[in-house]
């Protein structure tokens, strides 16, 4: 029998091991939070997470202590009751049920002076001027939501915006804004705006002049019954979690004798052998799947899974280092920290249990290892299923097994179409603006922002030819399946097809050799062709594509170094900024114009690439957010470039097309996107300057079209007569004939474009 000092020393060591385990868990959680969002996220999430971890750990330690110190049956029962009571009290406190019960609904007592820029007639409101608002001071309170009731159904779709401010704030901060678009016929709306110590709220009901509504009342913290039910469910979840660890430990302790008896059996030894490897691998893979999907969803938005796979299987050479760093920092390092933290905490707790006499050796019994293996494998499989659903992986894999005749029925091979060029062939300058979409305009012009970040592009679109999906405002094209990224966007607009995953292997030799694209057609007609970009031309196989279709001169970041445009050690963002790109463009255009051949000069900008773009020396600090300033700067640079072209001798016989390569990938963590309306249809910007064809004004409005339609439309803008007005899957928009989105609908096309198509496979040959 051990002496009391020895036993005391062992128990002292056990306490140290337990404290070390808790410290490692806490440090791991802090490190992961910091990598995910810096000090802002750490300061916001660390206290509640550490609070919950502390409670769970205390309950577990208390259970172990009671089981170790109390041997009599009656006392053990008392200990279990104490643990359950502690779990109940902790779950009740952390779930916030008590605070939610105290948070009663408050009806705002509104007066006519609180309403600004509204006409009011006995409860009936009408928006009289732009930027209407309701501002109301309130007693300092916590806000969980604001609920608005209308005495009559809304006669039209109405936008509702809510902001609040705290006592020490002078203005209503942009980051605290929430907005909801209410459908026609609605009678109430709940806006989930949350904040503490609010002293004033600002509401906007109906932004458009002429919007009408009959207001009943506005409540702060409405939806009381539902909130209590939600917190009640949270209480049950926390209680179950806080009881799980003690139950598992007590189950382990109760079955210890059975485990010792069966531990030496051969099947048990075999099944428990991969415990270390399988457990670590399961935790790591589950964490990687969760964090990588989270990175994709927050950084890239709802992108197609085929795009994700294509980017993952493409070489990363030339990719902006900030994106690679972001993936590593937010998607890869945290799972490794979590895995190391869990393994370390496990080893420390096992050693603590050994010193307390709960384990005869510093290893848990083999039966327990088998049970943990099973639990972790089930957890891994469930995680993959859930995260696969979140990124559309299962839908994508299912679509690969299906076949379609979409290309067979609708693809028009340009090599078989009769095209008549004008006697004097027109030059083409095609400017792809990275991630340029119409949402950057203000709402009055067809965008979705409070400010117009692209006033010059707006002006160009109004003064020239711009195809729109709207009747009276500016708009543009949609990105169909596998075209909403640069490589896919370029191929859609130059060949009228989408880029399927199977093509990744062809990026290093011949890129879609069986395809006839814009470059092939213009090359046959004697055009000199160049592709200019400020990044590595071989990124995503762009140089291979343009060389295959056909004989483009590739001028990229490396060419800029070779030609002395930038120093050999110069690199920012993806290569060099657009300021240098436009200088190089002017140099090459002057040279191409001197040769006397018709030319196709294609260039791709990069400064506006997600997530926040590159802020160059030309960018002003006009707006609160970097992306807004970068977009505004890009707008000014392309406008100045177009004006320079107009001053050149070759402009008279030159058609300029400016288009986004695709819509941007929305970074939902960036407050720049707070204003984005879920009901707003995001479209790719387009404008055609100095087209060489006639057209009717009505064909440019209220069109449902995709970026694929730019392929035949570009040729038509050069004055080319196209038999049938269709090439690839695209339609000449100048002709007024129906596009495939107008004929089939976007949803149907996206579904079919994911499937295998025999006609598409011919492009590989």
BELVENBEL-V852994 format. One record per residue. N is the residue number from 1. PSI is psi as a letter, one per 40 degrees, with the letter a starting at -180 (none if undefined). NEAR is the number of other C-alpha atoms within 12 Angstrom. Layout:
[[N/PSI/NEAR] [N/PSI/NEAR]]
This chain:
[[1/h/6] [2/i/10] [3/i/9] [4/d/10] [5/d/11] [6/d/14] [7/d/17] [8/d/16] [9/d/17] [10/d/23] [11/d/26] [12/d/18] [13/d/24] [14/d/30] [15/d/27] [16/d/21] [17/d/28] [18/d/35] [19/d/23] [20/d/25] [21/d/32] [22/d/34] [23/d/24] [24/d/29] [25/d/33] [26/d/29] [27/d/26] [28/d/31] [29/d/35] [30/d/31] [31/d/30] [32/d/34] [33/d/33] [34/d/24] [35/d/28] [36/d/32] [37/e/25] [38/a/18] [39/d/16] [40/d/14] [41/d/21] [42/d/22] [43/d/17] [44/d/16] [45/d/22] [46/d/27] [47/d/18] [48/d/22] [49/d/24] [50/d/27] [51/d/21] [52/d/29] [53/d/31] [54/d/27] [55/d/31] [56/d/34] [57/d/34] [58/d/27] [59/d/36] [60/d/33] [61/d/32] [62/d/33] [63/d/37] [64/d/38] [65/d/30] [66/d/28] [67/d/32] [68/d/27] [69/d/19] [70/h/18] [71/d/14] [72/i/13] [73/d/13] [74/d/12] [75/d/16] [76/d/21] [77/d/18] [78/d/18] [79/d/27] [80/d/28] [81/d/20] [82/d/21] [83/d/35] [84/d/28] [85/d/20] [86/d/27] [87/d/37] [88/d/26] [89/d/25] [90/d/33] [91/d/33] [92/d/29] [93/d/25] [94/d/32] [95/d/31] [96/e/26] [97/d/28] [98/d/20] [99/d/19] [100/d/31] [101/d/22] [102/e/16] [103/g/24] [104/i/23] [105/i/26] [106/h/26] [107/h/20] [108/h/28] [109/g/18] [110/i/22] [111/i/15] [112/d/20] [113/e/16] [114/e/22] [115/h/27] [116/h/25] [117/f/27] [118/i/31] [119/h/24] [120/h/21] [121/g/14] [122/f/13] [123/e/21] [124/h/22] [125/i/32] [126/h/32] [127/h/30] [128/d/22] [129/i/18] [130/i/21] [131/f/26] [132/i/29] [133/i/32] [134/h/32] [135/h/30] [136/h/30] [137/i/24] [138/i/25] [139/i/21] [140/h/19] [141/i/27] [142/h/29] [143/h/36] [144/d/30] [145/i/37] [146/h/38] [147/h/33] [148/h/36] [149/i/29] [150/h/29] [151/d/21] [152/i/21] [153/i/23] [154/h/30] [155/e/23] [156/i/24] [157/h/24] [158/h/34] [159/h/39] [160/h/37] [161/i/38] [162/h/43] [163/i/35] [164/i/41] [165/i/35] [166/i/27] [167/d/19] [168/e/13] [169/h/13] [170/d/11] [171/i/18] [172/h/25] [173/i/22] [174/d/24] [175/e/24] [176/e/27] [177/i/30] [178/i/33] [179/i/34] [180/h/33] [181/h/29] [182/h/30] [183/i/19] [184/h/21] [185/e/18] [186/i/24] [187/e/25] [188/i/31] [189/h/34] [190/h/32] [191/h/32] [192/g/26] [193/h/30] [194/h/26] [195/i/27] [196/i/20] [197/f/20] [198/h/30] [199/e/27] [200/i/33] [201/i/42] [202/h/37] [203/i/40] [204/h/35] [205/h/44] [206/g/39] [207/d/33] [208/h/25] [209/h/21] [210/e/22] [211/h/30] [212/i/30] [213/i/39] [214/h/31] [215/h/30] [216/c/25] [217/i/26] [218/h/33] [219/h/31] [220/h/40] [221/f/33] [222/a/31] [223/f/29] [224/d/25] [225/d/17] [226/d/17] [227/d/28] [228/d/25] [229/d/18] [230/d/19] [231/d/25] [232/d/25] [233/d/19] [234/d/22] [235/d/27] [236/d/25] [237/d/21] [238/d/30] [239/d/31] [240/d/22] [241/d/27] [242/d/36] [243/e/34] [244/d/22] [245/d/28] [246/d/34] [247/d/23] [248/d/21] [249/d/31] [250/d/28] [251/d/21] [252/d/28] [253/d/25] [254/d/16] [255/e/19] [256/d/22] [257/d/17] [258/d/17] [259/d/25] [260/d/23] [261/d/14] [262/e/18] [263/d/26] [264/e/17] [265/i/15] [266/d/12] [267/d/14] [268/d/23] [269/d/20] [270/d/16] [271/d/23] [272/e/28] [273/d/21] [274/e/21] [275/d/30] [276/d/24] [277/d/19] [278/d/26] [279/d/31] [280/d/29] [281/d/25] [282/d/34] [283/d/35] [284/d/33] [285/d/31] [286/d/35] [287/d/35] [288/d/30] [289/d/33] [290/d/33] [291/d/35] [292/d/34] [293/d/34] [294/d/30] [295/d/38] [296/d/36] [297/d/26] [298/d/30] [299/d/30] [300/e/34] [301/a/28] [302/g/26] [303/i/34] [304/i/37] [305/d/37] [306/d/38] [307/d/39] [308/d/30] [309/d/25] [310/d/30] [311/d/30] [312/d/19] [313/e/21] [314/i/26] [315/i/20] [316/e/19] [317/h/19] [318/e/29] [319/i/29] [320/h/29] [321/d/19] [322/d/22] [323/d/25] [324/d/20] [325/d/16] [326/d/27] [327/d/29] [328/d/21] [329/d/27] [330/d/34] [331/d/36] [332/d/30] [333/d/27] [334/d/37] [335/d/36] [336/d/30] [337/d/34] [338/d/35] [339/d/31] [340/d/28] [341/d/30] [342/d/29] [343/d/27] [344/d/25] [345/d/28] [346/d/29] [347/d/24] [348/d/29] [349/d/37] [350/d/31] [351/d/31] [352/d/37] [353/d/36] [354/d/28] [355/d/29] [356/e/33] [357/e/25] [358/d/31] [359/h/25] [360/d/18] [361/i/16] [362/f/19] [363/i/26] [364/i/32] [365/i/33] [366/d/32] [367/d/32] [368/d/31] [369/d/29] [370/d/27] [371/d/24] [372/d/28] [373/d/27] [374/d/21] [375/d/19] [376/d/27] [377/d/26] [378/d/19] [379/d/24] [380/d/28] [381/d/21] [382/d/20] [383/d/25] [384/d/28] [385/d/21] [386/d/20] [387/d/28] [388/d/25] [389/d/21] [390/d/27] [391/e/32] [392/f/27] [393/d/26] [394/d/20] [395/d/21] [396/d/31] [397/d/20] [398/d/17] [399/d/22] [400/d/23] [401/e/15] [402/i/18] [403/i/21] [404/i/25] [405/f/20] [406/d/28] [407/d/31] [408/d/21] [409/d/17] [410/e/28] [411/h/33] [412/h/32] [413/h/34] [414/d/34] [415/e/21] [416/e/17] [417/h/21] [418/h/18] [419/h/26] [420/h/20] [421/i/27] [422/i/21] [423/d/14] [424/h/20] [425/h/30] [426/i/38] [427/i/43] [428/h/45] [429/h/45] [430/h/43] [431/h/41] [432/h/43] [433/h/41] [434/h/43] [435/f/42] [436/h/51] [437/i/47] [438/e/49] [439/e/43] [440/e/46] [441/i/37] [442/i/24] [443/d/29] [444/d/25] [445/e/29] [446/e/34] [447/a/35] [448/e/33] [449/i/26] [450/d/27] [451/i/25] [452/h/28] [453/e/38] [454/g/36] [455/d/28] [456/d/27] [457/d/44] [458/d/38] [459/d/22] [460/d/30] [461/d/33] [462/d/25] [463/e/15] [464/a/23] [465/h/41] [466/h/44] [467/h/46] [468/i/39] [469/e/33] [470/i/27] [471/d/19] [472/e/19] [473/i/27] [474/i/43] [475/a/46] [476/a/44] [477/i/48] [478/i/45] [479/h/48] [480/i/46] [481/h/36] [482/f/41] [483/e/43] [484/f/47] [485/i/39] [486/d/41] [487/d/41] [488/d/38] [489/d/44] [490/d/45] [491/d/45] [492/d/39] [493/e/52] [494/e/45] [495/e/46] [496/f/44] [497/i/48] [498/i/47] [499/h/46] [500/i/38] [501/d/37] [502/e/28] [503/e/38] [504/d/31] [505/d/20] [506/e/27] [507/e/31] [508/e/22] [509/c/20] [510/h/25] [511/h/34] [512/g/37] [513/d/26] [514/e/24] [515/i/39] [516/h/36] [517/a/42] [518/d/45] [519/d/40] [520/d/29] [521/d/35] [522/d/36] [523/d/26] [524/d/20] [525/e/26] [526/e/22] [527/i/31] [528/h/36] [529/i/39] [530/i/37] [531/h/45] [532/h/44] [533/i/44] [534/e/43] [535/a/42] [536/h/34] [537/d/36] [538/e/33] [539/h/31] [540/f/38] [541/f/37] [542/d/41] [543/d/34] [544/d/31] [545/d/42] [546/d/43] [547/d/30] [548/d/29] [549/g/32] [550/h/34] [551/f/25] [552/i/31] [553/h/32] [554/h/34] [555/h/35] [556/a/40] [557/d/41] [558/d/29] [559/d/27] [560/d/34] [561/d/23] [562/d/15] [563/e/16] [564/e/15] [565/d/27] [566/i/25] [567/i/18] [568/d/16] [569/e/15] [570/h/21] [571/h/23] [572/i/27] [573/b/31] [574/e/35] [575/c/37] [576/i/38] [577/i/40] [578/d/46] [579/d/33] [580/d/35] [581/d/37] [582/d/35] [583/d/25] [584/d/33] [585/d/37] [586/d/26] [587/d/22] [588/d/31] [589/d/37] [590/d/22] [591/d/18] [592/d/25] [593/d/30] [594/d/16] [595/d/15] [596/e/19] [597/i/25] [598/i/34] [599/i/39] [600/h/44] [601/h/43] [602/h/41] [603/i/44] [604/h/45] [605/i/45] [606/e/46] [607/d/47] [608/e/41] [609/i/42] [610/i/38] [611/d/38] [612/e/32] [613/a/38] [614/h/34] [615/h/31] [616/a/27] [617/e/16] [618/e/22] [619/h/28] [620/i/21] [621/f/18] [622/d/18] [623/i/20] [624/d/18] [625/i/25] [626/d/29] [627/d/36] [628/d/37] [629/d/32] [630/d/40] [631/d/50] [632/d/37] [633/d/35] [634/d/44] [635/d/40] [636/d/28] [637/d/33] [638/d/40] [639/d/29] [640/d/21] [641/d/30] [642/d/32] [643/d/18] [644/d/21] [645/d/30] [646/d/20] [647/e/15] [648/i/18] [649/d/15] [650/e/29] [651/d/26] [652/d/20] [653/f/30] [654/h/34] [655/h/39] [656/h/43] [657/h/45] [658/h/44] [659/i/48] [660/i/48] [661/d/47] [662/i/45] [663/i/42] [664/i/42] [665/h/35] [666/h/34] [667/g/27] [668/e/24] [669/e/24] [670/h/27] [671/e/24] [672/d/32] [673/e/33] [674/d/27] [675/e/34] [676/h/32] [677/h/24] [678/d/16] [679/e/17] [680/h/22] [681/h/25] [682/h/37] [683/i/39] [684/h/45] [685/i/47] [686/i/47] [687/i/45] [688/h/38] [689/h/38] [690/f/34] [691/i/31] [692/f/32] [693/i/27] [694/i/19] [695/i/21] [696/h/15] [697/d/19] [698/e/21] [699/e/26] [700/e/36] [701/i/26] [702/f/24] [703/h/38] [704/h/37] [705/i/45] [706/i/51] [707/d/55] [708/d/48] [709/e/47] [710/d/52] [711/c/44] [712/d/44] [713/d/49] [714/d/52] [715/d/48] [716/d/40] [717/d/40] [718/e/42] [719/e/31] [720/h/33] [721/h/28] [722/h/32] [723/h/23] [724/e/24] [725/f/34] [726/h/39] [727/h/45] [728/b/44] [729/e/43] [730/i/47] [731/h/43] [732/h/43] [733/d/49] [734/d/41] [735/d/30] [736/e/27] [737/i/26] [738/h/26] [739/i/36] [740/d/37] [741/d/29] [742/d/25] [743/d/19] [744/d/18] [745/i/20] [746/d/23] [747/d/18] [748/d/19] [749/d/32] [750/d/28] [751/d/25] [752/d/30] [753/e/38] [754/d/39] [755/i/33] [756/i/27] [757/h/28] [758/d/19] [759/d/26] [760/d/37] [761/e/24] [762/d/20] [763/d/28] [764/d/25] [765/none/15]]
